[in-house]
């Protein structure tokens, strides 16, 4: 036991700050949370537009011990902020928060800890979620803390391109803003609008503006990430994001690319003609760019396909320069009489409160930190939320980081040795370079990242044990949409009854035949990963990811034992069939891995034929389910 509890400063009251304050409270540590704005919520409460919704659904977008009951909804931003307020109230952390307080400087103290300088005043940007009247007495003060947690996240300051001719565009009467300044589409009604950027903000803004603007042009540089809709067939699209799928060996991405294209092009279940066209547009974009869940982050918004297919928005190349109200693009085209350019060009990874440039440089690339969180030689300073998962949700990543740091700060856990931390960082960097070479530098592989944190915390779900002791729970844990509550079944902070009840309520994708067909194919691919693991063949990237890996290694071992048993009883024919089938499966998967730079030929594989939705259901099934 520690005689004196450590003092902790947390910067930011977004999901990272909320999770950190709660997890610290759970281990008996109080903290001061400083938030520049007058309310909680982070980027959603300071930059969001009124029509905005979360890109991930309530299928799994909630804190692991505070689930949302309705699991089939994309929350509007006010609904999300209301959920966060309930979370704070439920956990009794309201007194931790100090609003209208900007951390303007942090200094490392030679004897240990940090001096934090705070400027309290009305910093509100007038956002529609902020109170109209804010009474605050301005002051500047400095406090010393043992630990500093930076929870301001990746979206700290807008990243605005410096286009040649931008001044002439504004002088000619054009409006040039960053997406952080976008409030409502009606401001652009009847105007010619160029939206620059194809992330989720750019996609949403393109769609909203296309409904009221005279004409919308969407400027691409490299194209969007994996285009992923909010809803498919009456379900939220991410209801299909199971642990089974996200455990696949990463080199099988060409199969997922082809399967996704086939699924999007199978539009017999979509009765809206324009929506069918949008799915085909997304299928072509993803396939052409080789975008799928194991190659690049998702753009979980169908705004661009809908803007193009519903409202005739036009796709352009990268902006080159501007001359008056004419915008020139690097593909050689131009658009005249442009009224507004909206730059949805992301945010800077920056921590303005750090003035020491050497220290600032250390945190410029989160992937080179242990768990995207801690520098090996700086163990009193943590980042939380400086990560973006390729799919599923950010909130689980923030919560798992908060749980890990809380265990460390409370003294319940210790950091690994420096050598172990460096080895872990090298492993992460190599994994991400192999799998997501095109990804954003804060990008993380969701299962790899969170299962790694869970292993450190001691709360990793034991799938082998659950398979034998609670098979009814194992099934949704494996085949249904991922549940954050898996990380509350055991270990520090466990709430096993609540976790099990939450997991058992997980909804399934309602198109049963299609789901079974897809899960069968994914199961087979993971089965091959089990054989590679059992016999130690193939490269390390052909291994499954996460806590399902030992389960499929066990399945492969059972299969081998069954073959040996048949041989022992002179049943050579069935033993030969089983051996040949397993060999062909592994040969197929290894072949995909060896040539994973090319899109697969679907006509060469029975597995791809089985993945076609026409195998899963017929027109008669469609009529029954519509």
C-alpha positions in Angstrom: 0.0 0.0 0.0 1.1 3.5 -0.8 1.2 5.9 2.2 0.5 8.9 0.0 -1.8 8.7 -2.9 -0.4 10.1 -6.2 -1.8 13.3 -7.6 -3.0 13.2 -11.2 -3.9 15.9 -13.8 -6.1 14.9 -16.7 -6.4 17.2 -19.7 -9.6 17.1 -21.7 -13.2 16.0 -20.9 -13.9 13.9 -24.0 -14.3 10.2 -23.8 -10.6 9.8 -22.9 -10.9 12.2 -19.9 -14.2 10.7 -18.8 -12.9 7.1 -18.9 -9.6 8.1 -17.1 -11.4 9.9 -14.2 -13.8 7.0 -13.7 -11.1 4.3 -13.8 -8.8 6.3 -11.4 -11.7 6.6 -9.0 -12.3 2.9 -9.2 -8.8 2.3 -7.9 -9.1 4.9 -5.2 -7.2 7.8 -7.0 -8.7 11.2 -7.3 -7.8 13.5 -10.2 -8.3 17.0 -11.6 -9.7 17.1 -15.1 -9.2 20.4 -16.9 -11.5 21.1 -19.9 -11.1 24.2 -22.0 -14.7 24.4 -23.0 -17.8 24.7 -20.7 -19.1 21.2 -21.2 -18.0 17.5 -21.5 -17.9 15.7 -24.8 -14.7 16.6 -26.5 -14.8 17.1 -30.3 -18.6 16.2 -30.4 -19.4 19.1 -28.1 -17.1 21.7 -29.6 -17.0 21.1 -33.4 -20.0 19.0 -34.3 -22.9 20.0 -36.5 -26.5 19.6 -35.5 -27.3 16.8 -38.0 -24.3 14.8 -37.1 -24.4 11.2 -35.9 -21.9 8.8 -34.5 -20.3 6.7 -37.3 -20.3 3.5 -35.2 -23.6 2.3 -33.8 -24.8 1.4 -30.3 -24.0 -2.2 -31.3 -20.8 -1.7 -29.3 -20.3 2.1 -28.9 -20.5 2.3 -25.2 -18.3 1.9 -22.1 -17.8 -1.7 -21.2 -19.6 -1.5 -17.8 -22.3 1.1 -18.9 -24.0 -0.5 -21.9 -26.7 1.0 -24.0 -29.9 -1.1 -24.2 -30.9 -0.2 -27.8 -28.1 -1.8 -29.8 -29.4 -0.8 -33.3 -29.0 2.9 -33.5 -26.6 5.6 -34.7 -26.9 8.1 -31.9 -27.3 11.8 -32.9 -24.6 13.9 -31.3 -27.0 15.3 -28.6 -28.0 11.8 -27.7 -24.4 10.8 -27.4 -23.6 13.8 -25.2 -26.6 12.8 -23.0 -25.2 9.3 -22.6 -21.8 10.7 -21.6 -23.5 12.9 -19.0 -25.3 9.9 -17.6 -22.0 8.0 -17.4 -20.5 10.8 -15.3 -23.5 11.0 -13.0 -23.6 7.2 -12.7 -19.9 7.0 -11.7 -19.9 10.1 -9.4 -17.0 11.8 -11.1 -18.6 15.2 -11.7 -16.5 16.9 -9.0 -13.3 16.0 -10.9 -14.1 18.4 -13.8 -12.8 21.9 -14.0 -14.4 23.7 -17.0 -13.3 26.8 -18.9 -9.8 25.8 -17.9 -7.1 25.6 -20.6 -3.8 23.9 -19.8 -1.4 26.4 -21.4 1.9 24.9 -20.2 3.3 21.7 -18.7 6.8 21.5 -17.3 8.6 18.4 -16.2 10.1 18.9 -12.8 13.6 17.5 -12.2 12.7 16.0 -8.8 9.7 14.3 -10.3 6.2 15.1 -11.6 4.8 18.0 -13.6 4.0 21.6 -13.0 0.8 22.4 -14.9 -0.2 26.0 -15.7 -3.9 26.6 -16.2 -5.6 29.7 -17.7 -9.3 29.9 -16.6 -11.6 32.1 -18.6 -14.5 31.8 -21.1 -12.9 29.9 -24.0 -16.2 28.9 -25.6 -16.3 29.0 -29.4 -20.1 29.6 -29.3 -20.9 26.1 -30.2 -24.6 25.2 -30.2 -24.1 22.8 -27.3 -22.6 25.5 -25.0 -24.5 27.6 -22.5 -25.4 31.0 -23.8 -24.2 32.7 -20.7 -20.9 31.7 -19.1 -19.8 33.4 -15.9 -16.2 32.7 -15.0 -13.6 34.7 -13.2 -10.4 34.8 -15.2 -7.2 33.6 -13.5 -4.0 31.8 -14.2 -2.6 29.3 -11.7 0.0 26.5 -11.5 -0.3 23.2 -9.7 2.1 20.3 -9.2 1.1 16.8 -10.1 2.8 13.4 -9.8 1.3 12.2 -13.1 0.0 14.0 -16.2 -2.6 12.4 -18.5 -3.2 14.0 -21.9 -6.7 13.1 -23.0 -7.1 15.8 -25.7 -6.9 13.1 -28.5 -5.9 13.2 -32.1 -8.4 16.0 -33.0 -6.7 18.9 -31.3 -6.3 21.6 -33.9 -7.7 21.8 -37.4 -5.2 21.0 -40.2 -5.8 23.6 -42.9 -4.0 23.3 -46.3 -2.3 26.4 -47.5 -3.5 26.5 -51.1 -2.0 28.9 -53.6 -4.6 31.6 -54.3 -6.6 31.0 -51.2 -6.4 34.7 -50.4 -7.7 35.7 -53.8 -10.6 33.3 -53.4 -11.6 34.9 -50.2 -11.1 38.4 -51.6 -13.4 37.5 -54.5 -16.2 36.7 -51.9 -15.6 33.0 -51.5 -16.0 31.2 -48.2 -13.1 29.1 -47.0 -13.6 27.1 -43.8 -12.4 24.0 -42.1 -14.9 21.3 -41.3 -14.5 22.1 -37.6 -16.3 25.4 -38.4 -19.2 23.7 -40.3 -22.5 24.0 -38.4 -25.4 23.4 -40.8 -25.9 22.6 -44.5 -28.5 25.4 -44.9 -25.6 27.9 -44.8 -24.7 26.6 -48.2 -28.1 26.4 -49.8 -28.1 27.3 -53.5 -24.3 27.6 -53.7 -21.5 25.8 -55.5 -19.5 24.0 -52.9 -16.2 22.2 -53.1 -15.7 19.7 -50.2 -12.0 18.7 -49.8 -11.3 15.5 -48.1 -13.0 12.1 -48.0 -12.9 11.1 -44.4 -16.0 10.7 -42.3 -16.5 14.4 -41.9 -16.0 15.1 -45.5 -18.4 12.3 -46.4 -21.1 13.5 -44.1 -20.7 17.2 -45.1 -20.8 16.2 -48.8 -24.1 14.5 -48.3 -25.7 17.2 -46.2 -24.6 20.0 -48.6 -25.6 18.0 -51.7 -29.3 18.1 -50.5 -29.4 21.9 -50.5 -26.5 23.3 -52.5 -26.7 24.2 -56.2 -23.8 21.8 -56.9 -21.3 19.9 -54.8 -17.8 18.8 -55.9 -15.8 16.3 -53.8 -12.1 16.7 -54.1 -10.1 13.5 -53.6 -6.4 13.1 -52.9 -6.1 9.4 -52.4 -9.7 8.6 -52.1 -11.6 7.6 -49.0 -10.9 4.8 -46.6 -13.1 1.7 -46.8 -16.5 3.0 -47.6 -18.9 1.5 -45.1 -22.6 2.4 -44.7 -24.5 3.1 -41.6 -27.2 0.6 -42.3 -27.7 -2.6 -44.4 -30.9 -4.6 -44.8 -32.6 -3.0 -41.8 -29.6 -3.5 -39.5 -26.8 -1.2 -38.5 -24.0 -2.3 -40.8 -21.5 -2.9 -38.0 -23.7 -5.6 -36.5 -21.6 -7.8 -38.8 -18.4 -6.8 -37.1 -17.7 -10.0 -35.1 -14.6 -11.1 -33.2 -14.5 -14.1 -35.5 -14.0 -11.9 -38.5 -11.5 -9.5 -36.9 -9.4 -12.5 -35.7 -8.6 -13.6 -39.2 -4.9 -13.8 -40.3 -4.4 -10.4 -41.8 -2.9 -11.6 -45.2 -6.3 -13.0 -46.3 -7.4 -9.4 -47.0 -7.8 -10.1 -50.7 -10.6 -12.5 -49.9 -12.4 -9.9 -47.7 -12.0 -7.3 -50.5 -13.6 -9.7 -53.0 -16.3 -10.8 -50.6 -17.2 -7.2 -49.7 -17.4 -6.3 -53.4 -19.8 -9.2 -54.0 -21.9 -8.3 -51.0 -22.2 -4.6 -52.0 -23.0 -5.6 -55.6 -25.7 -8.0 -54.5 -28.4 -5.4 -54.3 -31.4 -7.7 -54.6 -32.2 -6.9 -50.9 -32.1 -3.2 -51.4 -35.4 -1.9 -52.9 -34.3 1.7 -53.3 -32.8 2.1 -56.8 -30.6 5.1 -55.9 -29.3 3.2 -52.8 -28.5 0.3 -55.0 -26.4 2.6 -57.2 -24.6 4.0 -54.1 -23.7 0.5 -53.0 -22.2 -0.2 -56.5 -20.3 3.0 -56.4 -18.8 2.1 -53.0 -18.0 -1.5 -54.2 -16.1 -0.1 -57.2 -14.2 2.5 -55.1 -13.2 0.0 -52.4 -12.1 -2.6 -54.9 -10.2 -0.2 -57.1 -8.3 1.3 -54.1 -7.9 -2.2 -52.4 -9.7 -0.9 -49.4 -11.0 -3.3 -46.8 -10.9 -3.8 -43.1 -7.4 -5.2 -43.1 -5.7 -2.6 -45.4 -6.8 0.8 -44.3 -9.1 2.6 -41.8 -12.8 2.7 -42.6 -14.8 5.7 -43.7 -18.0 4.7 -41.9 -20.2 7.0 -43.8 -22.0 6.5 -47.1 -22.2 10.3 -47.6 -20.0 10.4 -50.7 -21.8 7.5 -52.5 -25.2 9.1 -51.7 -24.1 12.6 -52.7 -22.8 11.3 -56.0 -25.7 8.8 -56.7 -28.6 10.7 -55.2 -27.8 14.3 -55.8 -25.3 14.3 -58.7 -22.3 15.5 -56.7 -19.1 15.4 -58.9 -15.8 13.8 -57.9 -12.6 15.8 -58.6 -8.9 15.3 -58.1 -6.8 17.0 -55.5 -7.0 20.8 -55.3 -4.1 22.5 -57.1 -4.7 26.2 -56.6 -7.3 28.9 -56.8 -7.7 32.0 -59.0 -10.5 34.2 -57.7 -13.5 32.0 -57.4 -12.1 29.4 -59.8 -10.7 26.3 -58.2 -8.2 24.3 -60.2 -7.5 20.6 -59.6 -4.5 18.4 -60.2 -6.4 16.2 -62.6 -6.4 19.2 -65.0 -10.0 20.1 -64.4 -11.4 23.3 -62.9 -14.7 24.6 -61.4 -15.7 28.2 -61.9 -17.9 30.4 -59.7 -17.2 28.4 -56.5 -19.0 30.0 -53.5 -17.5 27.9 -50.7 -14.6 25.5 -50.1 -15.0 23.3 -47.0 -11.7 21.6 -46.0 -12.4 18.3 -44.3 -8.7 17.8 -44.0 -8.4 16.4 -40.5 -6.7 17.6 -37.4 -3.1 18.0 -36.2 -1.5 15.6 -33.7 -0.3 18.3 -31.4 0.0 19.0 -27.7 0.3 22.8 -27.4 0.8 22.7 -23.7 4.2 21.0 -24.2 6.7 23.8 -24.9 9.8 21.6 -24.9 10.4 20.7 -28.5 12.4 17.6 -27.8 9.5 16.4 -25.6 6.9 17.4 -28.1 8.8 15.4 -30.8 8.7 12.3 -28.6 4.9 12.3 -28.7 4.4 13.3 -32.4 4.0 9.7 -33.5 1.8 7.7 -31.0 2.7 4.3 -32.6 6.2 4.6 -31.2 4.9 4.8 -27.7 4.1 1.8 -25.5 0.4 1.0 -26.2 0.2 4.4 -28.0 0.4 5.8 -24.5 3.8 6.0 -22.8 7.3 6.8 -23.8 9.8 4.2 -22.4 11.9 6.9 -20.7 8.9 9.0 -19.6 6.7 7.0 -17.3 4.9 9.9 -15.5 3.2 11.2 -18.7 0.4 9.3 -20.5 -1.5 9.8 -23.7 -5.1 8.5 -23.8 -7.1 8.5 -27.0 -4.2 9.3 -29.4 -5.3 6.3 -31.5 -7.8 5.6 -34.2 -9.0 2.0 -34.6 -9.4 0.7 -38.2 -12.9 -0.4 -37.4 -15.3 -1.0 -34.5 -15.0 1.9 -32.1 -12.6 4.4 -30.4 -14.3 4.4 -27.0 -13.1 0.9 -26.1 -9.5 1.8 -27.0 -9.7 4.9 -24.7 -11.3 2.9 -21.9 -8.7 0.1 -22.1 -5.8 2.6 -22.0 -7.5 4.3 -19.0 -7.8 1.0 -17.2 -4.1 0.2 -17.8 -2.8 3.5 -16.6 -5.1 3.4 -13.5 -3.6 0.0 -12.6 -0.1 1.5 -12.9 -0.7 4.8 -11.1 -2.4 3.0 -8.2 0.6 0.7 -7.8 -1.5 -2.4 -8.5 0.6 -3.1 -11.7 4.0 -2.1 -12.8 5.3 -1.2 -16.2 7.1 -4.0 -18.1 10.8 -3.7 -18.2 12.3 -1.2 -20.6 13.4 -4.0 -22.9 9.9 -5.5 -22.9 8.3 -2.2 -23.6 10.7 -1.6 -26.5 10.0 -5.1 -27.9 6.3 -4.5 -27.6 6.6 -1.2 -29.5 8.7 -2.9 -32.3 6.1 -5.6 -32.6 3.3 -3.1 -33.0 5.2 -1.0 -35.5 6.1 -4.1 -37.6 2.5 -5.4 -37.4 1.0 -2.1 -38.5 3.6 -1.6 -41.3 2.8 -5.1 -42.7 -1.0 -4.7 -42.4 -1.9 -1.0 -42.6 1.0 0.5 -44.4 -1.3 3.2 -45.9 -3.0 4.1 -42.6 -2.9 7.2 -40.5 -0.1 7.3 -38.0 -2.5 7.1 -35.0 -4.2 4.0 -36.6 -4.4 0.9 -34.5 -5.6 -2.6 -35.2 -8.6 -3.0 -32.9 -8.3 -6.6 -31.7 -4.5 -6.6 -31.7 -4.5 -3.3 -29.7 -7.2 -4.0 -27.1 -6.4 -7.6 -26.5 -2.8 -6.5 -25.9 -4.0 -4.0 -23.3 -6.3 -6.6 -21.8 -3.4 -9.0 -21.4 -1.4 -6.4 -19.5 -4.4 -5.5 -17.3 -5.3 -9.1 -16.7 -8.9 -8.9 -18.1 -8.5 -10.8 -21.4 -11.5 -13.0 -22.1 -10.6 -16.7 -21.9 -12.2 -18.2 -25.0 -11.0 -21.7 -24.4 -12.4 -21.8 -20.9 -15.6 -20.2 -21.9 -16.0 -22.7 -24.8 -16.2 -25.5 -22.2 -17.9 -23.7 -19.2 -20.4 -21.4 -20.9 -20.9 -22.4 -24.6 -24.1 -20.4 -24.8 -22.1 -17.2 -24.1 -19.2 -18.3 -26.2 -21.4 -18.3 -29.3 -22.4 -14.6 -29.3 -18.9 -13.7 -28.0 -17.5 -15.3 -31.2 -20.2 -14.9 -33.9 -22.2 -11.8 -32.9 -21.1 -8.2 -33.0 -18.1 -7.4 -30.8 -19.0 -6.6 -27.2 -16.7 -4.3 -25.0 -18.1 -6.1 -22.0 -16.0 -9.1 -22.9 -13.2 -7.2 -21.0 -15.4 -7.2 -17.8 -15.7 -10.9 -17.4 -12.6 -11.3 -15.3 -9.7 -9.4 -13.8 -9.5 -5.9 -12.3 -12.8 -4.1 -12.6 -14.7 -7.3 -13.5 -18.5 -7.3 -13.4 -19.1 -10.8 -14.7 -22.9 -11.0 -14.2 -23.5 -7.7 -15.9 -21.0 -8.6 -18.6 -22.7 -11.9 -19.4 -26.1 -10.4 -19.4 -24.9 -7.7 -21.8 -23.3 -10.3 -24.1 -26.4 -12.5 -24.2 -28.4 -9.5 -25.4 -26.2 -8.9 -28.4 -28.3 -8.7 -31.6 -27.6 -10.8 -34.7 -27.7 -9.7 -38.3 -31.2 -10.7 -39.4 -30.4 -12.2 -42.8 -29.7 -15.7 -41.4 -28.7 -17.6 -44.5 -26.3 -14.9 -45.6 -24.8 -14.7 -42.1 -24.3 -18.4 -41.8 -22.6 -18.5 -45.2 -20.3 -15.7 -44.3 -19.5 -17.1 -40.9 -18.8 -20.5 -42.4 -16.2 -19.0 -44.8 -14.6 -17.0 -42.1 -14.5 -20.0 -39.8 -12.7 -22.0 -42.5 -10.1 -19.3 -42.9 -9.5 -19.2 -39.2 -9.3 -23.0 -39.1 -6.4 -22.7 -41.6 -4.8 -20.3 -39.2 -5.2 -22.9 -36.5 -3.3 -25.4 -38.6 -0.5 -22.9 -39.3 -0.2 -22.2 -35.6 -0.3 -25.9 -34.6 2.5 -27.0 -36.9 4.4 -23.7 -36.8 4.3 -23.3 -40.6 3.9 -20.1 -42.6 4.9 -16.6 -41.5 3.9 -15.1 -38.2 1.3 -13.0 -40.0 -0.6 -16.2 -41.0 -1.5 -16.6 -37.3 -4.9 -15.5 -36.0 -5.1 -12.4 -33.9 -6.4 -12.1 -30.4 -8.0 -14.4 -27.9 -9.6 -16.8 -30.4 -6.2 -18.0 -31.6 -5.8 -20.8 -29.0 -9.4 -22.0 -29.6 -8.7 -22.6 -33.3 -5.3 -24.1 -32.5 -7.3 -26.5 -30.3 -9.8 -27.2 -33.1 -6.9 -28.0 -35.5 -5.4 -30.4 -32.9 -8.8 -32.1 -32.5 -8.9 -32.5 -36.3 -5.5 -34.0 -36.4 -6.3 -36.4 -33.6 -9.5 -37.4 -35.4 -7.4 -38.2 -38.5 -5.0 -40.3 -36.5 -7.8 -42.1 -34.8 -9.3 -43.1 -38.2 -5.9 -44.4 -39.2 -5.5 -46.3 -36.0 -8.8 -48.1 -36.9 -7.8 -48.7 -40.5 -10.2 -46.1 -41.8 -7.8 -44.9 -44.5 -10.3 -43.5 -47.0 -12.0 -41.0 -44.6 -8.6 -40.2 -43.1 -7.3 -39.4 -46.5 -10.2 -37.2 -47.4 -9.9 -35.3 -44.2 -6.1 -34.9 -44.7 -6.5 -33.8 -48.3 -9.2 -31.3 -47.4 -7.1 -29.7 -44.7 -4.1 -29.6 -47.0 -6.1 -27.9 -49.8 -7.5 -25.3 -47.3 -4.1 -24.4 -46.0 -2.6 -24.3 -49.5 -5.3 -21.9 -50.6 -4.9 -19.6 -47.6 -1.1 -19.6 -47.9 -1.4 -18.9 -51.6 -3.6 -15.9 -51.0 -1.0 -14.7 -48.5 1.9 -15.2 -50.9 0.2 -13.1 -53.6 -1.6 -10.6 -51.4 -0.6 -7.6 -53.5 -3.1 -8.6 -56.2 -6.9 -8.8 -56.1 -7.9 -12.5 -56.2 -9.6 -14.3 -59.1 -12.9 -15.3 -57.6 -13.5 -18.0 -60.3 -10.5 -20.0 -59.1 -11.8 -20.8 -55.6 -14.7 -22.7 -54.3 -14.4 -20.6 -51.1 -15.1 -17.4 -53.0 -18.0 -19.0 -54.8 -19.5 -20.1 -51.4 -19.1 -16.5 -50.2 -21.4 -15.2 -53.0 -24.7 -13.9 -51.5 -26.6 -15.8 -54.2 -25.4 -19.0 -52.5 -26.8 -17.7 -49.2 -30.3 -16.8 -50.3 -32.7 -16.8 -53.2 -35.4 -14.5 -54.5 -37.9 -16.5 -52.5 -36.0 -15.8 -49.3 -35.9 -12.1 -50.2 -39.7 -12.0 -50.6 -40.2 -13.5 -47.2 -37.8 -11.1 -45.5 -38.7 -7.8 -47.1 
